Amino acid sequence: MDYSVVIPSYKRPEGCRDKTLAVLHKYKIPKDKIFVVVADKEQKAEYEAVLDPKTYGEILVGVPGLAEVRNWIFEHFPKGTPLVCCDDDIRSFIEYDGSVKRHERPLRSLKDIIKRGFAECKKANCRFWGVYPSANGFFMKPTVSTDLKFNIGSFWGCFNPGSEIHLDRSEKEDYERTLKFFVKDGSVVRLNFVSPKTAYYKEPGGMQTRNRLKHQHVAVKALLKKYPEFVKSNPTRKSGFPEIRIADRRITQKKRD
């Protein structure tokens, strides 16, 4: 199928080259489908000097800021275009395998996962799909969800909504995107049998270049206020950052009533 793979990257050309682009090349994703988006012309020159031209099609100059570049991507590509969005620090993918001890194995076909994500969206009459947020076979399942479940920001796909979906904040932008698509479409797809391995919260550059803790608290407070029926604080997760969990609590409330 025809789709575009988009990789926003900020000040880490070597990491982008050695991780996500190398992984996509390993899975034989055609280079002409792959777009790397950087913040300015200076970074474009840096990336052109470092990246392997066999592994990508074009470097685009977007805008600084994570939410801002996500919005720019939606506005840059034609509405309805199948988009696959990757962080620049993906090291590998795993998939569920109940026949082995750890219930996981290296992903066999990324192309099949991409096709499956868009096919499940068409089946569920929605536009947004994602994968399991934890790269751990003991938690993964051989299922597809279409209710409100969190789709991690490191790897996901959508039929481009254009300006219809607009992110307000860079922190917790993956939660905000999941919620906005769910509110618009009534469902989101999650493939619970595949997950990326990334350097989330660890890599220098990228998401780590700004003071995040303060902005995380502001973002969490805003999401709790805007989506009280979907968002709840999650103090049990010890990441060092304020965490939340999302679920459609209107269903629980209806059962109680």
C-alpha positions, 0 to 999 in steps of 0.5 A: 500500500502507499504510505509515508514514513515520517521521522521528526528528529532534533539534534541527533543525526547519528542516533537517527542514522544508527537507530530508526533509519537502520531499523527501517532499512533492515525491514526493507521499508522503501527509502522513497517512503521515508521523510526525516523532519528537522527543525531548521536549515542548519540541522538539515545540512548537519543531517545530510552530512551524516545520514546514509542516503540509501536509508531515506528519501528526503529531509524536510525542514519543519519547525522547532518543538515536538507538538509544533512539528507534529502539527506541521506534519499533519498540515504538510502532507495531503489530508487522508494520506496514510502516515507512519510516524516514528521517533528517531531512537527506535532500536528494534521491534518485538512481537508476541509469541506465546510459544516461547519462554519470554512470550516475545521474539524479534518482529518478522515483518514491519511492512505487515504491521503497517498494513495491518494497522491501516486495515484495522482502522478501516474495519473500525471506521477510525483513523489512528492506530498504534502499538503496545506501549511496553516492549515486554512479551509477558504483558502483550497479547495477540489481540487488537483493541478499538476502545480507548487505550494509550498509543505510545508516541514512538511508533504509530500511524494514521490517515492524515487528519490535517488541521482537524487534529491539533496538539496543544503541548509537547509534553504528553503529546502521545496521550493528547493525540490518542484522546483527540482521535478517540473523541473525533472518531469514537475509537482508536486501534491498538495492535497489542502484539507488537512494540518498539524498543526505544531509548525513551527518557534516556537519549541526549538531544531530542526530547531531553533537551529542555527542562521537562518536569515543569512542563510535564506537570502543566500538561498533566494538569491540563489533560486532567481538566479537559478530559476528566472522563478519560484521564486519571493520575497514575502515581504507581508508575515510577518514571520520575515524571508525573504519569497518567492513565487513560480509559473510557470511564463513561462505560464504567459509569453506565454499568453502575447506573 
